[in-house]
Amino acid sequence: MKVPRVSEDFVPVSEFKAQASEWLRKVSETDAAVVVTQNGRPAGVLISPRAFDALTAEARVRSAIREGLADLDAGRVHSDEEVERRTKLRYGRKR
């Protein structure tokens, strides 16, 4: 997602409502976020579906990393050898 440019990517809510389809097209084509303002202050951010997917994928990865680090801190880990041993017991040896 591109960083919003103050001169181009901020739009008052009244203008956004009047030209919503044009702003949606612009966001989809450029992947630039658009900050919608109300009374001169940021009120919302419009992003493309691609940018949304990228943000949620990144959030899932960060969450998995945090969970893994918490498991490590809590001692909920196994050595490679232990994992291999358990896997062979459960699924048998590769042929």
N, CA, C and O atoms as a DFTB+ gen file, in Angstrom:
380 C
 N C O
     1  1       0.846      -1.171       0.000
     2  2       0.000       0.000       0.000
     3  2       0.891       1.233       0.000
     4  3       1.842       1.330       0.775
     5  1       0.573       2.157      -0.868
     6  2       1.339       3.399      -0.948
     7  2       0.946       4.331       0.189
     8  3      -0.188       4.297       0.668
     9  1       1.877       5.153       0.612
    10  2       1.634       6.131       1.662
    11  2       0.771       7.255       1.091
    12  3       1.041       7.743      -0.006
    13  1      -0.269       7.671       1.826
    14  2      -1.122       8.768       1.322
    15  2      -0.332      10.059       1.166
    16  3       0.531      10.379       1.983
    17  1      -0.643      10.798       0.101
    18  2      -0.050      12.119      -0.136
    19  2      -1.090      13.172       0.240
    20  3      -2.224      13.132      -0.238
    21  1      -0.705      14.099       1.086
    22  2      -1.644      15.099       1.593
    23  2      -2.310      15.862       0.454
    24  3      -3.501      16.164       0.525
    25  1      -1.557      16.174      -0.590
    26  2      -2.106      16.983      -1.680
    27  2      -3.094      16.222      -2.553
    28  3      -3.905      16.843      -3.240
    29  1      -3.048      14.894      -2.543
    30  2      -3.891      14.128      -3.457
    31  2      -4.791      13.100      -2.782
    32  3      -5.838      12.756      -3.331
    33  1      -4.419      12.604      -1.619
    34  2      -5.106      11.443      -1.068
    35  2      -5.917      11.729       0.193
    36  3      -6.289      10.806       0.918
    37  1      -6.188      12.995       0.450
    38  2      -7.097      13.372       1.519
    39  2      -8.319      13.990       0.855
    40  3      -8.187      14.826      -0.038
    41  1      -9.501      13.583       1.285
    42  2     -10.715      14.087       0.652
    43  2     -11.776      14.336       1.732
    44  3     -11.981      13.491       2.604
    45  1     -12.446      15.484       1.679
    46  2     -13.541      15.736       2.615
    47  2     -14.685      14.750       2.361
    48  3     -14.918      14.347       1.221
    49  1     -15.380      14.371       3.402
    50  2     -16.444      13.374       3.281
    51  2     -17.515      13.812       2.282
    52  3     -18.062      12.973       1.566
    53  1     -17.822      15.097       2.221
    54  2     -18.850      15.554       1.277
    55  2     -18.408      15.317      -0.166
    56  3     -19.203      14.877      -0.996
    57  1     -17.133      15.609      -0.466
    58  2     -16.605      15.349      -1.817
    59  2     -16.540      13.848      -2.085
    60  3     -16.844      13.397      -3.189
    61  1     -16.141      13.073      -1.068
    62  2     -16.078      11.622      -1.237
    63  2     -17.461      11.063      -1.576
    64  3     -17.592      10.236      -2.479
    65  1     -18.486      11.510      -0.860
    66  2     -19.842      11.017      -1.124
    67  2     -20.286      11.362      -2.539
    68  3     -20.926      10.550      -3.206
    69  1     -19.951      12.550      -2.992
    70  2     -20.369      12.987      -4.325
    71  2     -19.622      12.253      -5.435
    72  3     -20.145      12.117      -6.541
    73  1     -18.408      11.779      -5.159
    74  2     -17.583      11.132      -6.185
    75  2     -17.086       9.757      -5.727
    76  3     -15.963       9.366      -6.047
    77  1     -17.904       9.038      -4.990
    78  2     -17.477       7.766      -4.391
    79  2     -16.958       6.772      -5.426
    80  3     -15.918       6.149      -5.211
    81  1     -17.666       6.615      -6.545
    82  2     -17.222       5.621      -7.533
    83  2     -15.863       5.995      -8.120
    84  3     -15.051       5.114      -8.403
    85  1     -15.608       7.285      -8.304
    86  2     -14.314       7.727      -8.823
    87  2     -13.193       7.442      -7.813
    88  3     -12.112       6.998      -8.198
    89  1     -13.450       7.696      -6.528
    90  2     -12.449       7.413      -5.504
    91  2     -12.197       5.910      -5.373
    92  3     -11.059       5.479      -5.186
    93  1     -13.258       5.123      -5.473
    94  2     -13.089       3.666      -5.414
    95  2     -12.233       3.168      -6.578
    96  3     -11.373       2.305      -6.401
    97  1     -12.473       3.711      -7.755
    98  2     -11.674       3.335      -8.921
    99  2     -10.210       3.726      -8.715
   100  3      -9.307       2.935      -8.988
   101  1      -9.981       4.943      -8.235
   102  2      -8.614       5.428      -8.019
   103  2      -7.871       4.546      -7.013
   104  3      -6.716       4.183      -7.236
   105  1      -8.523       4.211      -5.928
   106  2      -7.895       3.371      -4.902
   107  2      -7.569       1.999      -5.471
   108  3      -6.493       1.458      -5.218
   109  1      -8.485       1.441      -6.230
   110  2      -8.273       0.114      -6.811
   111  2      -7.122       0.119      -7.812
   112  3      -6.336      -0.827      -7.856
   113  1      -7.019       1.159      -8.601
   114  2      -5.986       1.236      -9.634
   115  2      -4.603       1.561      -9.079
   116  3      -3.600       1.061      -9.587
   117  1      -4.541       2.392      -8.042
   118  2      -3.241       2.877      -7.564
   119  2      -2.752       2.197      -6.293
   120  3      -1.570       2.291      -5.962
   121  1      -3.630       1.520      -5.583
   122  2      -3.320       0.942      -4.266
   123  2      -2.923       2.004      -3.246
   124  3      -2.369       1.680      -2.196
   125  1      -3.204       3.275      -3.552
   126  2      -2.940       4.350      -2.599
   127  2      -4.146       4.478      -1.668
   128  3      -5.293       4.486      -2.115
   129  1      -3.869       4.577      -0.380
   130  2      -4.944       4.775       0.585
   131  2      -5.487       6.194       0.456
   132  3      -4.757       7.115       0.090
   133  1      -6.765       6.362       0.758
   134  2      -7.390       7.683       0.751
   135  2      -7.927       7.941       2.153
   136  3      -8.684       7.143       2.705
   137  1      -7.522       9.062       2.706
   138  2      -7.996       9.458       4.026
   139  2      -9.206      10.361       3.829
   140  3      -9.110      11.413       3.198
   141  1     -10.336       9.946       4.370
   142  2     -11.567      10.739       4.283
   143  2     -11.640      11.589       5.547
   144  3     -11.546      11.080       6.664
   145  1     -11.809      12.897       5.346
   146  2     -11.833      13.808       6.491
   147  2     -13.249      14.295       6.755
   148  3     -14.102      14.339       5.868
   149  1     -13.457      14.657       8.004
   150  2     -14.732      15.236       8.409
   151  2     -14.397      16.378       9.367
   152  3     -13.711      16.175      10.370
   153  1     -14.875      17.555       9.059
   154  2     -14.540      18.751       9.843
   155  2     -13.029      18.953       9.921
   156  3     -12.502      19.380      10.948
   157  1     -12.335      18.640       8.814
   158  2     -10.906      18.863       8.727
   159  2     -10.039      17.847       9.443
   160  3      -8.818      17.997       9.494
   161  1     -10.657      16.810       9.999
   162  2      -9.895      15.791      10.729
   163  2     -10.104      14.432      10.076
   164  3     -11.168      14.178       9.513
   165  1      -9.107      13.552      10.141
   166  2      -9.267      12.208       9.567
   167  2     -10.451      11.487      10.219
   168  3     -10.571      11.449      11.444
   169  1     -11.318      10.917       9.382
   170  2     -12.494      10.196       9.889
   171  2     -12.493       8.738       9.445
   172  3     -13.160       7.903      10.056
   173  1     -11.755       8.431       8.393
   174  2     -11.696       7.059       7.908
   175  2     -10.645       6.933       6.826
   176  3     -10.146       7.926       6.296
   177  1     -10.317       5.684       6.507
   178  2      -9.318       5.407       5.479
   179  2      -9.894       4.363       4.533
   180  3     -10.412       3.332       4.964
   181  1      -9.798       4.641       3.255
   182  2     -10.251       3.720       2.222
   183  2      -9.027       3.075       1.596
   184  3      -8.116       3.770       1.147
   185  1      -9.000       1.729       1.565
   186  2      -7.886       1.014       0.944
   187  2      -8.441       0.014      -0.059
   188  3      -9.616      -0.349      -0.008
   189  1      -7.583      -0.423      -0.969
   190  2      -7.998      -1.384      -1.995
   191  2      -8.130      -2.775      -1.382
   192  3      -7.560      -3.046      -0.326
   193  1      -8.880      -3.656      -2.042
   194  2      -8.959      -5.035      -1.566
   195  2      -7.580      -5.696      -1.479
   196  3      -7.319      -6.456      -0.546
   197  1      -6.695      -5.414      -2.442
   198  2      -5.336      -5.976      -2.387
   199  2      -4.595      -5.511      -1.141
   200  3      -3.944      -6.308      -0.466
   201  1      -4.694      -4.231      -0.841
   202  2      -4.018      -3.695       0.340
   203  2      -4.613      -4.295       1.617
   204  3      -3.883      -4.605       2.559
   205  1      -5.929      -4.455       1.645
   206  2      -6.579      -5.067       2.805
   207  2      -6.091      -6.499       2.994
   208  3      -5.767      -6.907       4.110
   209  1      -6.039      -7.265       1.900
   210  2      -5.551      -8.647       1.980
   211  2      -4.116      -8.694       2.482
   212  3      -3.771      -9.551       3.296
   213  1      -3.283      -7.787       2.007
   214  2      -1.882      -7.755       2.441
   215  2      -1.777      -7.416       3.923
   216  3      -0.984      -8.020       4.645
   217  1      -2.565      -6.462       4.372
   218  2      -2.538      -6.090       5.790
   219  2      -3.010      -7.233       6.680
   220  3      -2.413      -7.488       7.726
   221  1      -4.071      -7.921       6.280
   222  2      -4.570      -9.020       7.112
   223  2      -3.613     -10.206       7.081
   224  3      -3.457     -10.889       8.093
   225  1      -2.971     -10.467       5.948
   226  2      -1.981     -11.549       5.887
   227  2      -0.809     -11.224       6.800
   228  3      -0.324     -12.094       7.523
   229  1      -0.357      -9.992       6.771
   230  2       0.746      -9.580       7.639
   231  2       0.352      -9.706       9.110
   232  3       1.160     -10.128       9.937
   233  1      -0.875      -9.344       9.430
   234  2      -1.344      -9.455      10.820
   235  2      -1.368     -10.915      11.274
   236  3      -1.028     -11.216      12.418
   237  1      -1.771     -11.824      10.372
   238  2      -1.779     -13.251      10.730
   239  2      -0.366     -13.757      10.978
   240  3      -0.150     -14.527      11.914
   241  1       0.592     -13.348      10.171
   242  2       1.984     -13.762      10.349
   243  2       2.522     -13.227      11.677
   244  3       3.155     -13.959      12.438
   245  1       2.269     -11.955      11.945
   246  2       2.742     -11.372      13.206
   247  2       2.127     -12.089      14.404
   248  3       2.805     -12.328      15.403
   249  1       0.853     -12.429      14.306
   250  2       0.182     -13.149      15.393
   251  2       0.808     -14.524      15.605
   252  3       1.025     -14.937      16.745
   253  1       1.098     -15.231      14.522
   254  2       1.720     -16.554      14.632
   255  2       3.109     -16.441      15.256
   256  3       3.504     -17.293      16.053
   257  1       3.843     -15.405      14.901
   258  2       5.171     -15.197      15.485
   259  2       5.049     -14.925      16.982
   260  3       5.799     -15.487      17.780
   261  1       4.101     -14.060      17.363
   262  2       3.903     -13.776      18.791
   263  2       3.540     -15.041      19.553
   264  3       4.048     -15.268      20.652
   265  1       2.656     -15.877      18.977
   266  2       2.276     -17.137      19.629
   267  2       3.483     -18.052      19.782
   268  3       3.670     -18.670      20.831
   269  1       4.299     -18.140      18.744
   270  2       5.493     -18.981      18.811
   271  2       6.474     -18.496      19.862
   272  3       7.054     -19.301      20.592
   273  1       6.663     -17.193      19.943
   274  2       7.563     -16.643      20.957
   275  2       7.002     -16.867      22.366
   276  3       7.762     -17.130      23.298
   277  1       5.690     -16.767      22.523
   278  2       5.072     -17.038      23.829
   279  2       5.263     -18.502      24.203
   280  3       5.547     -18.816      25.359
   281  1       5.106     -19.401      23.228
   282  2       5.355     -20.826      23.488
   283  2       6.804     -21.046      23.912
   284  3       7.070     -21.811      24.838
   285  1       7.727     -20.389      23.247
   286  2       9.144     -20.512      23.588
   287  2       9.392     -20.020      25.013
   288  3      10.062     -20.688      25.801
   289  1       8.850     -18.851      25.333
   290  2       9.025     -18.290      26.685
   291  2       8.426     -19.197      27.760
   292  3       8.952     -19.282      28.869
   293  1       7.322     -19.876      27.427
   294  2       6.640     -20.736      28.398
   295  2       7.205     -22.155      28.413
   296  3       6.757     -22.995      29.194
   297  1       8.182     -22.421      27.556
   298  2       8.783     -23.749      27.534
   299  2       7.957     -24.790      26.793
   300  3       8.182     -25.989      26.953
   301  1       7.011     -24.344      25.990
   302  2       6.174     -25.274      25.223
   303  2       6.812     -25.557      23.859
   304  3       6.216     -25.290      22.816
   305  1       8.015     -26.095      23.886
   306  2       8.742     -26.404      22.662
   307  2       9.332     -27.804      22.760
   308  3       9.491     -28.350      23.852
   309  1       9.654     -28.374      21.609
   310  2      10.269     -29.701      21.538
   311  2      11.477     -29.614      20.615
   312  3      11.495     -28.812      19.681
   313  1      12.463     -30.423      20.873
   314  2      13.646     -30.449      20.017
   315  2      13.294     -31.083      18.679
   316  3      12.289     -31.783      18.556
   317  1      14.129     -30.831      17.684
   318  2      13.937     -31.453      16.370
   319  2      13.900     -32.972      16.493
   320  3      13.084     -33.643      15.862
   321  1      14.797     -33.497      17.314
   322  2      14.873     -34.948      17.484
   323  2      13.576     -35.506      18.051
   324  3      13.096     -36.549      17.609
   325  1      13.004     -34.801      19.043
   326  2      11.753     -35.255      19.665
   327  2      10.600     -35.210      18.653
   328  3       9.786     -36.131      18.601
   329  1      10.533     -34.167      17.870
   330  2       9.479     -34.055      16.850
   331  2       9.630     -35.183      15.830
   332  3       8.642     -35.809      15.446
   333  1      10.852     -35.439      15.394
   334  2      11.093     -36.510      14.426
   335  2      10.705     -37.869      15.017
   336  3      10.077     -38.684      14.341
   337  1      11.078     -38.112      16.276
   338  2      10.743     -39.376      16.927
   339  2       9.229     -39.558      17.015
   340  3       8.714     -40.628      16.691
   341  1       8.523     -38.532      17.448
   342  2       7.060     -38.615      17.578
   343  2       6.394     -38.808      16.211
   344  3       5.423     -39.553      16.084
   345  1       6.921     -38.135      15.204
   346  2       6.364     -38.268      13.860
   347  2       6.519     -39.693      13.347
   348  3       5.586     -40.259      12.777
   349  1       7.694     -40.269      13.549
   350  2       7.933     -41.650      13.101
   351  2       7.035     -42.625      13.853
   352  3       6.515     -43.574      13.266
   353  1       6.854     -42.395      15.142
   354  2       5.965     -43.274      15.910
   355  2       4.521     -43.188      15.406
   356  3       3.826     -44.198      15.299
   357  1       4.099     -41.996      15.108
   358  2       2.714     -41.792      14.696
   359  2       2.455     -42.219      13.258
   360  3       1.429     -42.834      12.968
   361  1       3.369     -41.899      12.363
   362  2       3.134     -42.102      10.932
   363  2       4.032     -43.141      10.288
   364  3       3.888     -43.431       9.100
   365  1       4.935     -43.692      11.036
   366  2       5.830     -44.692      10.481
   367  2       6.991     -44.063       9.750
   368  3       7.045     -42.850       9.550
   369  1       7.908     -44.903       9.359
   370  2       9.108     -44.419       8.655
   371  2       8.787     -44.219       7.179
   372  3       7.911     -44.880       6.621
   373  1       9.528     -43.278       6.551
   374  2       9.388     -43.086       5.100
   375  2       9.952     -44.303       4.384
   376  3      10.921     -44.912       4.837
   377  1       9.359     -44.637       3.306
   378  2       9.833     -45.802       2.537
   379  2      10.503     -45.384       1.292
   380  3      10.963     -46.229       0.524
